[in-house]
Amino acid sequence: MTEPEIIAALRLQAIPNIGDITAKKLIAHCGSPTAIFKDKLQHLLKIDGIGKMTLKGLFDAIHLEEAEAEYQYLLKKGIVISYFEDEDYPSYLKHCIDGPILLFKQGKIDFQSGKIISVVGTRNITSYGHAFCEEFIEQIAPLNPIIVSGFAYGVDITVQKMAMEVGLQTIGCLAHGLNQIYPKAHKKYKSKIENNGGFLTEFWSTSNPDRENFLKRNRIIAGLSEATIVVESAEKGGSLVTADLANGYDREVFAVPGRSTDKFSKGCNDLIKRQKAHMLTSAAEMIYLLGWDLEEKKAKSNIQKQLFVALDETEQSIYSYLQLNGKQLLDTVALACKLPIQKTSSTLFTMEMKGVIRPLPGKLFEAI
């Protein structure tokens, strides 16, 4: 992206009534950020959903001056700028209608590994939450996922430190500019995280860690990943906001259950009860649901060698159907294969014991 286009995109960010959705609408209509400022106001007002109040101050010189100053700062500090249409912009976030038009990155962030999950939770992590994070990170380490979190006290910093300990890349999503670290107590982790991932934000160097910024930041945490995990949360909190946002983006959400009497399990238990999250008691459950099975390639290879020896006619019929149609319910399999429910159920169990299919949450089955 050229310098004039970056400055024009920054200028859009500086205008108070223009958010990311409106900015993208303007860019799509005009063709580029610079083209917006070459157009006439009366033409822009013809765009559906855009009125005079939205475009108030669009051509004010002060916003151009602010954009140029911020660009010079970013340039001086070597901060990487990602435009939402660029190849280096996070792929999952590209699919979010309200994803930032610009992201600012610092460190050694590499999204090429593909697997990205967000882990969030209370700032008052308990020994139960700490133990879960430790076991979970150890279990998923061989799959080399990127761990995204908010770099806050509690669950955030706990899971990010554990990720670095096992050599995983971790990204801290900040609610302020890259010229500062919040909380200040976490400044000691800054260089280590930059060498094992890095920091990402949509906020300028002039932005402070204000409360509304944290709520806005949460959509990036949810949008960056294919799944969001809530480890511990009280009845209300930012983690639940992130879970709601992930659900809104049609991403998988997992919650770690706890005792009904535990204050910091109430939020997680409620997510599970209202079917807004899958119950998560081990990494294996998430690995299966997301299709991250460590033995998948090996199992498929073995099955191809033994398929006709290991499966009888009924089993082969079910396996072929699941292989062709993906995850399916028991009733659907029975109907498609023209088998009684009881016969289908017992056959699926036998096939599971043979290692050719596996059960999934929600009473689904799939071929391995």
C-alpha positions as CSV (number, residue, x, y, z in Angstrom):
1,M,0.0,0.0,0.0
2,T,1.4,3.4,-0.9
3,E,2.2,6.2,1.5
4,P,-0.7,8.5,0.3
5,E,-3.2,5.6,0.7
6,I,-2.0,4.8,4.2
7,I,-2.3,8.5,5.2
8,A,-5.8,8.7,3.7
9,A,-6.8,5.5,5.6
10,L,-5.4,7.1,8.8
11,R,-7.3,10.2,8.0
12,L,-10.5,8.2,7.8
13,Q,-9.7,6.7,11.3
14,A,-9.3,10.2,12.7
15,I,-12.8,11.4,11.7
16,P,-15.1,11.0,14.8
17,N,-18.3,9.7,13.2
18,I,-16.7,7.3,10.7
19,G,-16.2,3.8,12.1
20,D,-14.7,0.8,10.3
21,I,-18.0,-0.3,8.6
22,T,-18.7,3.2,7.2
23,A,-15.0,3.5,6.2
24,K,-15.2,0.3,4.2
25,K,-18.4,1.4,2.6
26,L,-16.8,4.6,1.4
27,I,-13.7,2.8,0.2
28,A,-15.8,0.3,-1.7
29,H,-17.8,3.1,-3.4
30,C,-14.9,5.3,-4.3
31,G,-12.3,2.6,-5.0
32,S,-9.6,3.6,-2.5
33,P,-9.0,5.8,0.6
34,T,-7.4,8.7,-1.4
35,A,-10.3,8.7,-3.9
36,I,-12.7,9.5,-1.1
37,F,-11.0,12.8,-0.4
38,K,-11.0,13.7,-4.1
39,D,-14.8,13.2,-4.4
40,K,-17.5,15.7,-3.7
41,L,-19.6,15.7,-0.6
42,Q,-22.9,15.7,-2.5
43,H,-21.8,12.5,-4.3
44,L,-20.8,10.7,-1.1
45,L,-24.1,11.6,0.5
46,K,-25.9,9.5,-2.1
47,I,-24.4,6.3,-0.6
48,D,-27.0,4.3,1.3
49,G,-26.8,4.8,5.1
50,I,-24.4,7.8,5.0
51,G,-25.7,11.2,6.0
52,K,-24.3,14.7,6.8
53,M,-23.6,13.9,10.4
54,T,-21.5,10.9,9.5
55,L,-19.4,12.9,7.1
56,K,-19.1,16.0,9.3
57,G,-15.5,17.1,9.3
58,L,-14.5,14.7,6.5
59,F,-12.5,17.4,4.6
60,D,-11.2,19.2,7.7
61,A,-7.5,19.9,7.4
62,I,-6.8,19.0,11.0
63,H,-7.5,15.3,10.4
64,L,-5.0,15.3,7.5
65,E,-2.4,16.8,9.8
66,E,-3.2,14.2,12.5
67,A,-2.9,11.4,10.0
68,E,0.5,12.7,8.7
69,A,1.9,13.0,12.2
70,E,0.8,9.5,13.2
71,Y,2.2,8.1,10.0
72,Q,5.6,9.7,10.7
73,Y,5.5,8.2,14.2
74,L,4.7,4.7,12.9
75,L,7.5,5.0,10.3
76,K,10.0,6.2,12.9
77,K,9.3,3.3,15.2
78,G,9.3,0.7,12.5
79,I,5.7,-0.3,13.3
80,V,4.1,-2.5,10.6
81,I,0.9,-1.2,9.1
82,S,-1.7,-3.7,7.7
83,Y,-4.5,-2.5,5.5
84,F,-7.6,-4.6,5.6
85,E,-7.3,-5.6,1.9
86,D,-3.6,-6.5,2.1
87,E,-2.3,-10.0,2.1
88,D,-0.6,-9.7,5.5
89,Y,-3.9,-8.7,7.2
90,P,-5.1,-11.5,9.4
91,S,-7.4,-13.8,7.3
92,Y,-10.0,-14.5,10.0
93,L,-10.4,-10.8,10.8
94,K,-10.9,-10.0,7.1
95,H,-14.3,-11.8,7.4
96,C,-15.5,-9.5,10.2
97,I,-17.5,-6.6,8.8
98,D,-16.3,-4.3,11.6
99,G,-12.7,-5.4,11.5
100,P,-10.3,-2.4,11.6
101,I,-9.3,-0.9,8.3
102,L,-5.8,-0.6,9.7
103,L,-3.8,-2.7,12.2
104,F,-0.5,-1.8,13.7
105,K,1.9,-4.6,14.5
106,Q,5.1,-4.9,16.5
107,G,7.3,-7.9,16.9
108,K,7.7,-11.1,14.9
109,I,4.0,-12.0,14.2
110,D,3.6,-14.7,11.6
111,F,0.1,-15.8,10.7
112,Q,1.3,-18.5,8.3
113,S,0.8,-21.4,10.7
114,G,-3.0,-21.1,10.2
115,K,-4.1,-22.3,13.6
116,I,-5.1,-19.4,15.8
117,I,-7.1,-19.5,19.1
118,S,-8.0,-16.8,21.6
119,V,-7.9,-17.5,25.3
120,V,-9.5,-15.0,27.7
121,G,-10.8,-14.9,31.3
122,T,-10.9,-13.2,34.6
123,R,-8.1,-11.0,35.9
124,N,-8.5,-12.8,39.2
125,I,-7.3,-16.3,38.0
126,T,-7.7,-19.1,40.6
127,S,-5.5,-22.1,41.1
128,Y,-8.1,-24.1,39.1
129,G,-7.8,-21.8,36.2
130,H,-4.1,-21.7,36.4
131,A,-3.9,-25.5,36.4
132,F,-6.2,-25.7,33.4
133,C,-4.2,-23.2,31.4
134,E,-1.0,-25.1,32.1
135,E,-2.4,-28.5,31.0
136,F,-4.2,-27.0,28.0
137,I,-1.2,-25.3,26.6
138,E,0.9,-28.4,27.0
139,Q,-1.6,-30.5,25.2
140,I,-1.9,-28.2,22.2
141,A,1.8,-27.3,21.9
142,P,2.5,-30.1,19.3
143,L,0.0,-28.5,16.9
144,N,1.8,-25.1,17.0
145,P,-1.2,-22.8,17.2
146,I,-0.9,-19.0,17.8
147,I,-2.3,-18.0,21.2
148,V,-4.1,-14.6,21.2
149,S,-5.1,-12.8,24.4
150,G,-5.4,-9.3,25.8
151,F,-2.1,-9.1,27.8
152,A,-4.1,-8.2,31.0
153,Y,-3.7,-9.5,34.5
154,G,-4.9,-13.0,35.3
155,V,-5.8,-15.5,32.6
156,D,-4.4,-13.4,29.7
157,I,-0.8,-13.1,30.9
158,T,-0.9,-16.6,32.5
159,V,-1.7,-18.3,29.2
160,Q,0.6,-16.0,27.2
161,K,3.6,-16.8,29.5
162,M,2.8,-20.5,29.3
163,A,2.6,-20.3,25.5
164,M,6.1,-18.8,25.3
165,E,7.5,-21.5,27.7
166,V,6.5,-24.2,25.3
167,G,7.7,-22.3,22.2
168,L,4.3,-21.1,20.9
169,Q,3.8,-17.8,19.2
170,T,1.5,-15.4,21.2
171,I,-0.1,-12.1,20.3
172,G,-1.1,-9.5,22.8
173,C,-4.0,-7.4,21.5
174,L,-3.8,-3.9,23.1
175,A,-6.4,-1.3,23.9
176,H,-4.0,1.6,23.3
177,G,-1.2,2.7,21.1
178,L,2.2,0.8,20.7
179,N,4.0,3.7,22.4
180,Q,3.1,2.3,25.9
181,I,2.4,-0.9,27.8
182,Y,-0.6,-1.5,30.0
183,P,-0.6,-2.7,32.7
184,K,2.8,-1.2,33.5
185,A,3.7,-4.3,35.6
186,H,3.8,-6.3,32.4
187,K,6.5,-4.2,30.7
188,K,9.0,-6.9,31.8
189,Y,7.3,-9.3,29.3
190,K,7.4,-6.9,26.4
191,S,10.6,-7.9,24.6
192,K,10.0,-11.7,25.2
193,I,6.6,-11.5,23.6
194,E,8.0,-9.4,20.7
195,N,10.4,-12.3,20.1
196,N,7.7,-14.9,20.3
197,G,4.9,-13.2,18.4
198,G,4.2,-9.6,19.2
199,F,1.6,-6.9,19.8
200,L,-1.3,-5.8,17.7
201,T,-3.6,-2.8,18.0
202,E,-5.9,-0.5,16.0
203,F,-5.2,2.4,18.3
204,W,-2.9,5.3,17.6
205,S,0.0,6.5,19.7
206,T,-2.3,9.2,21.0
207,S,-4.7,6.7,22.5
208,N,-4.8,5.8,26.2
209,P,-6.1,2.5,27.8
210,D,-9.5,3.9,28.4
211,R,-12.4,1.6,29.3
212,E,-14.2,1.9,26.0
213,N,-11.0,0.9,24.1
214,F,-10.9,-2.4,25.9
215,L,-14.5,-3.2,24.8
216,K,-13.6,-2.2,21.3
217,R,-10.4,-4.2,21.4
218,N,-12.3,-7.4,22.3
219,R,-13.8,-7.7,18.8
220,I,-10.2,-8.0,17.5
221,I,-9.4,-10.8,20.0
222,A,-12.6,-12.6,18.9
223,G,-12.2,-11.9,15.2
224,L,-8.5,-12.9,14.9
225,S,-9.2,-16.6,15.8
226,E,-11.2,-19.5,14.7
227,A,-12.1,-20.2,18.3
228,T,-12.3,-18.3,21.6
229,I,-11.8,-20.1,24.9
230,V,-13.1,-18.6,28.2
231,V,-11.2,-20.1,31.1
232,E,-12.7,-18.4,34.1
233,S,-15.2,-15.5,34.3
234,A,-17.5,-14.0,36.9
235,E,-21.2,-13.4,36.1
236,K,-20.3,-10.3,34.2
237,G,-17.0,-9.3,32.5
238,G,-15.1,-8.5,29.3
239,S,-14.5,-12.2,28.6
240,L,-18.2,-12.7,28.2
241,V,-18.3,-9.8,25.8
242,T,-15.6,-11.4,23.8
243,A,-17.5,-14.7,23.7
244,D,-20.6,-12.9,22.5
245,L,-18.6,-11.2,19.7
246,A,-17.1,-14.6,18.7
247,N,-20.6,-16.1,18.5
248,G,-21.6,-13.1,16.4
249,Y,-18.8,-13.8,14.0
250,D,-19.9,-17.5,13.8
251,R,-16.8,-18.7,15.5
252,E,-16.5,-21.6,17.9
253,V,-16.6,-20.7,21.6
254,F,-15.5,-22.9,24.4
255,A,-15.9,-22.4,28.2
256,V,-14.2,-24.3,31.1
257,P,-16.9,-25.4,33.5
258,G,-16.6,-25.1,37.3
259,R,-18.6,-25.7,40.5
260,S,-21.9,-23.7,40.7
261,T,-20.6,-22.1,44.0
262,D,-17.4,-20.7,42.4
263,K,-17.6,-17.0,41.7
264,F,-15.3,-17.1,38.7
265,S,-17.0,-20.1,37.1
266,K,-20.5,-18.6,37.0
267,G,-19.9,-16.8,33.6
268,C,-18.5,-20.0,32.0
269,N,-21.3,-22.2,33.4
270,D,-23.9,-19.7,32.1
271,L,-22.3,-19.7,28.6
272,I,-22.6,-23.6,28.6
273,K,-26.1,-23.6,30.0
274,R,-27.4,-21.1,27.4
275,Q,-25.6,-23.2,24.7
276,K,-23.4,-20.2,23.8
277,A,-20.2,-22.3,24.3
278,H,-19.1,-25.9,24.1
279,M,-18.0,-27.3,27.5
280,L,-14.3,-27.7,27.5
281,T,-12.6,-30.0,30.0
282,S,-9.5,-30.9,27.9
283,A,-7.7,-29.8,24.8
284,A,-8.8,-33.0,23.0
285,E,-12.4,-31.8,22.8
286,M,-11.4,-28.6,21.0
287,I,-8.9,-30.4,18.8
288,Y,-11.6,-32.8,17.6
289,L,-14.2,-30.1,17.0
290,L,-11.8,-27.9,15.1
291,G,-10.4,-30.8,13.1
292,W,-6.9,-30.5,14.6
293,D,-6.5,-34.2,15.3
294,L,-2.8,-35.0,15.6
295,E,-3.3,-38.5,14.3
296,E,-5.6,-37.6,11.5
297,K,-3.2,-38.1,8.6
298,K,-1.8,-41.3,10.1
299,A,-5.3,-42.7,10.7
300,K,-6.5,-41.9,7.2
301,S,-3.4,-43.6,5.7
302,N,-4.0,-46.8,7.8
303,I,-7.7,-46.8,7.0
304,Q,-7.0,-46.7,3.2
305,K,-4.8,-49.7,3.6
306,Q,-7.2,-51.8,5.7
307,L,-10.6,-50.4,4.6
308,F,-12.1,-53.4,2.8
309,V,-10.6,-56.0,5.3
310,A,-11.8,-54.1,8.4
311,L,-15.3,-53.1,7.4
312,D,-18.4,-55.2,6.6
313,E,-21.0,-54.1,4.1
314,T,-23.1,-52.1,6.6
315,E,-20.0,-50.4,8.1
316,Q,-18.6,-49.6,4.6
317,S,-22.0,-48.0,3.7
318,I,-21.9,-45.8,6.8
319,Y,-18.2,-44.9,6.4
320,S,-18.7,-44.0,2.7
321,Y,-21.7,-41.7,3.6
322,L,-19.8,-39.9,6.4
323,Q,-16.7,-39.6,4.3
324,L,-18.7,-38.0,1.5
325,N,-21.0,-35.8,3.7
326,G,-18.8,-34.9,6.7
327,K,-20.2,-34.6,10.2
328,Q,-23.7,-36.0,10.6
329,L,-26.3,-36.8,13.3
330,L,-27.2,-40.4,14.2
331,D,-30.7,-40.0,12.8
332,T,-29.4,-38.6,9.5
333,V,-27.0,-41.5,9.0
334,A,-29.7,-44.0,9.7
335,L,-32.1,-42.4,7.3
336,A,-29.5,-42.0,4.5
337,C,-28.2,-45.6,4.8
338,K,-31.7,-47.0,5.2
339,L,-31.0,-48.7,8.6
340,P,-32.9,-48.9,11.9
341,I,-31.8,-46.5,14.5
342,Q,-30.7,-49.3,16.9
343,K,-28.7,-51.0,14.2
344,T,-27.0,-47.7,13.2
345,S,-26.2,-46.9,16.8
346,S,-24.5,-50.3,17.5
347,T,-22.7,-50.2,14.1
348,L,-21.3,-46.7,14.8
349,F,-20.1,-47.9,18.2
350,T,-18.3,-50.9,16.6
351,M,-16.8,-48.6,14.0
352,E,-15.6,-46.2,16.7
353,M,-13.9,-49.2,18.4
354,K,-12.2,-50.0,15.1
355,G,-10.9,-46.4,14.9
356,V,-12.6,-45.5,11.6
357,I,-15.2,-42.9,12.9
358,R,-15.3,-40.7,16.0
359,P,-18.1,-39.1,18.0
360,L,-18.2,-35.3,18.3
361,P,-20.0,-32.9,20.6
362,G,-23.7,-32.4,19.7
363,K,-24.3,-36.1,19.0
364,L,-22.5,-35.9,15.7
365,F,-20.2,-38.5,14.0
366,E,-17.5,-38.2,11.4
367,A,-15.2,-40.4,9.4
368,I,-11.6,-40.2,10.3
